Amino acid sequence: MTRLQKPFLKLPNVFIQLGNSLDKNKFPSVNLYFQDESRFGLMSHIGRCITAKGVRPVISYQHRFSTTYLYGSYSPIDGNSFVWEINGTSIDIFKRYLQAFSAQRPNEYKIVVIDNARFHLIKPDEVPENIFLLNIPPYTPELNPSEQIWQYIKTRYKNQLFATMRDLKKWLWDMVIKMQPETIMSITGNKHYLKLFNAAFCI
């Protein structure tokens, strides 16, 4: 049995228990999200580029350490997303992110898959009522498909040159806005999660 399969053994019971305990009058809909953070900065990241045979590509480069973060939650069920751009990672920021995320579709119960970053370790009574945090096992980033969202964005982020943080933030904003639900569903559509979620909630 592979490492990818083992963590899914307990998930059916988790989803079934959530489904049985859910107040459907208060939360008539349920959704699944993959949440993560990623850092972006003014330092250039070099990637592949197309050039004529025998011609060495010339890429603009700058060595600057100003950075910001994207906090994102992405649904493989309907392609919905909730993204913040903010400078830093901390428990306080994560709590505020969850509170704002909770207010989006407040009648939706959100099962949010997260990793074990230290700033994710908030007290259960500080988690909004309509959010359930589902931690993946340590050292299993492949179980959080939001990593693939960052890969999608950073593939387009390579070879870019931003003069200011304002330029970078505008580029990130435009990239986030352009991501259609169909694209998000395609990137995050992990068959194991979808099968378990549909079995528990799509009866």
C-alpha positions in Angstrom: 0.0 0.0 0.0 1.4 3.4 -1.0 1.8 6.5 1.2 -0.9 8.1 -1.0 -3.5 5.4 -0.1 -3.0 5.1 3.6 -4.2 8.5 4.7 -7.5 8.0 2.9 -8.4 5.0 5.1 -9.9 7.2 7.9 -11.5 9.8 5.6 -14.7 7.9 4.9 -15.6 7.8 8.6 -14.7 11.5 9.0 -17.0 12.5 6.2 -19.8 10.2 7.3 -19.6 11.5 10.8 -19.7 15.1 9.6 -22.7 14.3 7.4 -24.6 12.7 10.2 -23.9 15.5 12.7 -24.5 18.4 10.2 -27.5 20.7 10.9 -28.9 20.8 7.4 -31.3 23.6 8.3 -28.5 25.9 9.3 -26.1 24.7 6.6 -28.1 23.4 3.6 -25.0 23.0 1.4 -21.6 21.4 2.0 -18.4 22.1 0.1 -14.8 20.8 0.1 -11.8 23.1 -0.2 -8.0 22.7 -0.3 -6.2 25.5 1.5 -2.6 26.6 1.5 -0.3 29.6 1.3 2.4 30.6 -1.1 5.1 33.3 -1.2 5.7 35.6 -4.1 8.4 38.3 -4.4 10.3 40.7 -6.6 13.2 38.4 -7.0 13.2 37.0 -10.5 12.5 33.3 -11.0 14.0 31.9 -14.2 12.1 29.3 -16.2 12.2 27.8 -19.6 11.7 30.0 -22.6 11.6 29.5 -26.4 14.3 30.9 -28.6 15.8 30.1 -32.0 18.1 27.1 -32.2 21.7 28.0 -31.2 20.6 31.4 -29.7 21.1 31.8 -26.0 18.0 33.3 -24.3 18.4 36.7 -22.5 16.2 37.1 -19.5 15.9 40.2 -17.3 16.7 39.5 -13.7 16.6 41.3 -10.4 17.8 40.3 -6.9 15.3 41.8 -4.5 13.8 40.3 -1.3 10.4 42.1 -1.0 7.7 39.4 -0.7 4.0 38.9 -0.1 1.8 35.8 0.4 -1.4 34.4 -1.2 -3.7 32.6 1.1 -6.1 30.5 -1.0 -8.9 28.0 -0.6 -10.0 26.1 -3.8 -13.0 23.8 -4.3 -12.8 20.7 -6.5 -16.6 20.4 -6.2 -17.7 23.7 -7.9 -14.5 25.6 -8.6 -15.2 28.3 -5.9 -12.2 30.0 -4.4 -11.4 32.5 -1.7 -8.0 34.2 -1.9 -6.2 36.8 0.3 -3.0 38.6 -0.5 -1.2 39.6 2.7 2.3 40.0 3.9 3.3 37.3 6.4 2.2 34.1 8.0 1.0 33.9 11.6 -1.8 32.3 13.7 -3.5 35.7 13.9 -3.5 36.2 10.1 -4.8 32.6 9.6 -7.7 33.2 12.1 -8.7 36.4 10.3 -8.5 34.6 7.0 -10.8 31.9 8.2 -13.3 34.4 9.6 -13.4 36.2 6.3 -13.7 32.9 4.4 -16.6 31.9 6.7 -18.5 35.0 5.7 -18.4 34.0 2.1 -21.4 31.8 1.6 -22.2 31.8 5.3 -24.8 29.1 4.9 -22.3 26.7 3.3 -20.5 24.2 5.6 -16.9 24.2 4.5 -14.6 21.2 4.9 -11.1 22.7 4.5 -8.1 20.5 4.0 -4.9 22.0 5.4 -1.3 21.0 6.1 0.4 21.1 9.5 2.1 24.5 9.3 2.6 25.9 12.8 0.4 28.9 12.2 -2.5 26.6 11.3 -2.6 25.4 14.9 -5.5 27.4 16.2 -7.8 26.4 19.0 -11.0 24.5 18.0 -13.2 27.2 19.6 -11.5 29.8 17.4 -12.6 28.0 14.2 -15.8 29.5 12.7 -18.9 27.4 13.1 -19.3 26.6 9.4 -15.7 25.5 8.9 -14.2 22.1 9.7 -10.4 21.9 9.4 -9.1 18.6 8.1 -5.3 18.1 8.6 -3.4 16.0 6.2 -0.6 13.8 7.7 2.9 15.4 8.0 5.1 15.3 4.9 2.4 14.5 2.5 2.0 17.7 0.3 0.7 15.6 -2.5 -2.5 15.2 -0.5 -3.2 18.9 -0.8 -4.0 19.8 -4.4 -3.8 23.5 -3.7 -0.1 22.9 -4.2 -0.9 22.4 -7.9 -2.7 25.7 -7.9 0.5 27.4 -6.9 2.4 25.5 -9.5 -0.1 26.7 -12.1 0.4 30.3 -11.0 4.2 30.1 -10.6 4.7 28.6 -14.0 3.3 31.9 -15.4 5.2 33.9 -12.7 8.6 32.7 -14.0 10.6 35.1 -16.2 8.4 38.0 -15.0 10.0 41.3 -13.9 8.1 43.5 -11.4 9.5 47.0 -10.7 7.4 47.5 -7.5 5.4 45.4 -5.1 2.3 47.2 -6.4 3.1 45.8 -9.9 3.5 42.3 -8.4 0.3 42.5 -6.4 -1.7 43.7 -9.5 -0.3 40.8 -11.5 -1.3 38.3 -8.7 -4.8 39.9 -8.5 -5.3 39.6 -12.3 -4.1 36.0 -12.2 -6.4 35.0 -9.4 -9.4 36.8 -11.0 -8.7 35.1 -14.4 -8.8 31.6 -12.9 -12.2 30.2 -14.0 -14.1 27.6 -11.9 -13.5 25.0 -14.6 -9.8 25.5 -14.3 -9.8 25.2 -10.5 -11.9 22.0 -10.7 -9.6 20.5 -13.3 -6.4 21.3 -11.2 -7.8 20.2 -7.8 -10.0 17.3 -8.8 -8.4 14.6 -6.8 -10.4 11.4 -7.5 -9.9 10.0 -4.0 -11.4 13.1 -2.2 -14.2 13.4 -4.8 -15.3 9.8 -4.4 -15.4 10.1 -0.6 -17.1 13.4 -0.5 -19.7 12.4 -3.0 -20.4 9.2 -1.1 -21.0 11.1 2.1 -22.8 14.2 0.9 -24.2 13.7 -2.6 -26.9 11.1 -1.7 
